[in-house]
Amino acid sequence: MCCFVRCLLLIIFTQISFVATVARCDEFLSDPVNGIPLTHQQQWGDIGLNTAAAPSGATGSALQIGDRTFERGLGHHANGEIVIDLKRQFTEFQTLIGVQWQGGHKGSVIFRITVDGKVVFESIPMSDSDPAQEVQIPLTDANELRLIASDSGDGIGSDMANWAEARLIRDPQLPHFGT
């Protein structure tokens, strides 16, 4: 369902004037109904929509970073990247990053985010023992967002990179009528 339908429009009438407020509209990257143009590639397995990455043809397990489980997000694997065509329609990207829980001290992923070709975020190497890290990236007037998962130089074994609750905040000042 498009953002226009999901967002609430509250109109408050006063004797002098009226004020219209549009509630913030989060569009989750893992929700195919949003129609956000997204391409991806990764060195191992299949990307997970609301699940962890999985071997090709298999279904991934629940997204889990440390002791937290997430209902929404992208299960990715190093080495790989997810490319989102923003069309200058969003003001911010928000996510919680971390390595899929696999029993402790497994995986070593570096998360990197670029906006229009410029690196705007890079994590230290993370393992499945690290807690989720919150990331917020401004996107005003941006055309392209890249979410990059890299091994930290020791191969891709257990490098399941989760982009939990990954969402874009649509610019409320711009009209939007579907994809």
C-alpha positions as CSV (number, residue, x, y, z in Angstrom):
1,M,0.0,0.0,0.0
2,C,1.5,3.4,-0.9
3,C,2.7,5.9,1.6
4,F,0.0,8.3,0.7
5,V,-2.7,5.9,1.9
6,R,-0.8,4.8,5.1
7,C,0.1,8.3,6.3
8,L,-2.5,10.1,8.3
9,L,-3.7,13.6,7.4
10,L,-4.8,15.5,10.5
11,I,-6.5,18.8,9.9
12,I,-7.1,21.1,12.8
13,F,-9.5,24.0,12.2
14,T,-9.3,27.1,14.3
15,Q,-11.2,30.3,14.1
16,I,-8.2,32.1,12.5
17,S,-6.8,29.4,10.1
18,F,-6.3,25.7,9.8
19,V,-3.1,23.6,10.2
20,A,-2.5,20.4,8.2
21,T,0.0,18.0,9.6
22,V,1.2,14.8,7.8
23,A,2.4,12.0,10.0
24,R,5.9,10.7,9.2
25,C,5.8,7.9,6.6
26,D,8.3,5.1,7.1
27,E,8.8,2.9,4.0
28,F,10.5,-0.4,4.9
29,L,12.9,-1.7,2.3
30,S,11.8,-5.3,2.9
31,D,8.2,-4.5,2.0
32,P,7.8,-5.2,-1.7
33,V,4.4,-3.4,-1.8
34,N,6.3,0.0,-1.4
35,G,7.7,-0.5,-4.9
36,I,11.1,1.1,-3.9
37,P,13.5,0.3,-6.8
38,L,16.1,-2.0,-5.2
39,T,18.8,-4.2,-6.7
40,H,21.3,-6.4,-4.9
41,Q,24.2,-8.8,-5.2
42,Q,26.0,-10.9,-2.7
43,Q,28.8,-13.4,-2.8
44,W,26.8,-16.2,-1.0
45,G,23.2,-17.3,-0.8
46,D,20.0,-15.4,-1.3
47,I,19.0,-12.1,0.2
48,G,16.3,-12.3,2.9
49,L,13.2,-10.1,3.0
50,N,12.3,-10.0,6.7
51,T,14.6,-13.1,7.2
52,A,18.3,-13.7,7.4
53,A,20.3,-14.5,4.2
54,A,20.0,-18.2,3.4
55,P,21.6,-20.8,1.0
56,S,20.3,-20.4,-2.5
57,G,16.7,-21.7,-2.7
58,A,16.3,-22.0,1.1
59,T,14.2,-19.9,3.5
60,G,16.2,-17.8,6.0
61,S,15.7,-17.8,9.7
62,A,14.4,-14.9,11.7
63,L,16.5,-11.8,11.7
64,Q,18.5,-11.8,14.9
65,I,21.3,-9.5,16.1
66,G,22.6,-10.5,19.5
67,D,19.6,-11.3,21.7
68,R,17.2,-9.1,19.7
69,T,14.9,-10.5,17.0
70,F,13.5,-8.2,14.3
71,E,10.3,-8.7,12.2
72,R,11.5,-6.4,9.4
73,G,14.7,-5.9,7.5
74,L,17.1,-7.2,4.9
75,G,19.2,-10.3,5.5
76,H,22.3,-9.8,3.4
77,H,25.7,-11.5,3.1
78,A,29.3,-10.2,2.5
79,N,30.6,-9.4,0.1
80,G,27.7,-7.6,-1.5
81,E,25.7,-4.5,-1.9
82,I,22.1,-3.3,-2.0
83,V,21.4,-0.4,-4.3
84,I,18.3,1.8,-3.8
85,D,17.1,4.3,-6.4
86,L,15.9,7.2,-4.2
87,K,14.7,9.6,-6.9
88,R,15.3,12.5,-4.5
89,Q,12.1,11.6,-2.6
90,F,13.4,10.7,0.8
91,T,14.9,12.7,3.7
92,E,16.5,10.0,5.8
93,F,17.5,6.3,6.0
94,Q,17.3,4.5,9.3
95,T,18.4,1.0,10.2
96,L,19.9,-1.2,12.9
97,I,23.0,-3.1,11.7
98,G,24.6,-6.2,12.9
99,V,25.7,-9.8,12.1
100,Q,23.1,-12.6,12.3
101,W,23.4,-14.5,15.5
102,Q,25.1,-17.9,14.9
103,G,26.2,-18.9,18.3
104,G,28.8,-16.3,19.3
105,H,32.1,-14.9,17.9
106,K,31.2,-15.8,14.3
107,G,31.4,-13.6,11.3
108,S,33.3,-10.3,10.7
109,V,31.4,-7.8,8.7
110,I,32.2,-4.2,7.9
111,F,29.0,-2.2,7.1
112,R,29.4,0.7,4.7
113,I,26.8,3.2,3.4
114,T,27.3,5.5,0.4
115,V,25.0,8.2,-0.8
116,D,25.5,9.4,-4.4
117,G,28.9,7.7,-4.4
118,K,30.2,9.3,-1.2
119,V,30.9,7.1,1.9
120,V,28.8,8.5,4.7
121,F,29.1,5.6,7.2
122,E,31.5,2.8,7.9
123,S,31.4,0.5,10.9
124,I,34.2,-1.2,12.7
125,P,34.3,-5.0,12.0
126,M,31.3,-6.6,13.7
127,S,30.7,-10.2,14.8
128,D,27.5,-11.9,15.9
129,S,28.5,-11.2,19.5
130,D,28.1,-7.4,18.9
131,P,24.8,-5.7,19.7
132,A,22.7,-3.9,17.0
133,Q,24.1,-0.5,16.1
134,E,21.6,2.2,15.2
135,V,22.4,4.2,12.0
136,Q,20.6,7.3,10.6
137,I,21.7,8.8,7.4
138,P,20.4,12.1,5.9
139,L,19.2,11.8,2.3
140,T,17.7,15.1,1.3
141,D,18.1,15.5,-2.5
142,A,20.0,12.2,-2.8
143,N,19.6,9.9,-5.9
144,E,21.2,6.7,-4.8
145,L,21.8,4.8,-1.6
146,R,24.2,1.8,-1.4
147,L,24.3,-0.6,1.6
148,I,27.6,-2.5,1.4
149,A,28.6,-5.5,3.4
150,S,32.2,-6.5,3.3
151,D,34.3,-9.2,5.0
152,S,37.0,-7.7,7.2
153,G,39.8,-9.4,5.3
154,D,39.3,-12.9,6.6
155,G,37.0,-14.4,4.1
156,I,33.2,-14.5,4.0
157,G,32.5,-17.4,6.4
158,S,29.5,-16.6,8.6
159,D,29.4,-13.0,7.3
160,M,25.6,-12.6,7.4
161,A,24.9,-8.9,7.5
162,N,21.5,-7.8,8.8
163,W,20.0,-4.4,8.0
164,A,17.2,-4.6,10.6
165,E,14.2,-2.3,10.4
166,A,15.8,-0.7,7.3
167,R,13.5,2.1,6.2
168,L,13.4,5.3,4.2
169,I,11.6,8.4,5.4
170,R,9.7,10.0,2.5
171,D,9.9,13.8,2.1
172,P,6.4,15.0,3.1
173,Q,6.9,18.1,1.0
174,L,7.0,16.1,-2.3
175,P,3.9,14.6,-3.9
176,H,3.9,10.8,-4.2
177,F,1.3,8.7,-5.9
178,G,2.7,5.1,-5.9
179,T,5.8,3.9,-7.7
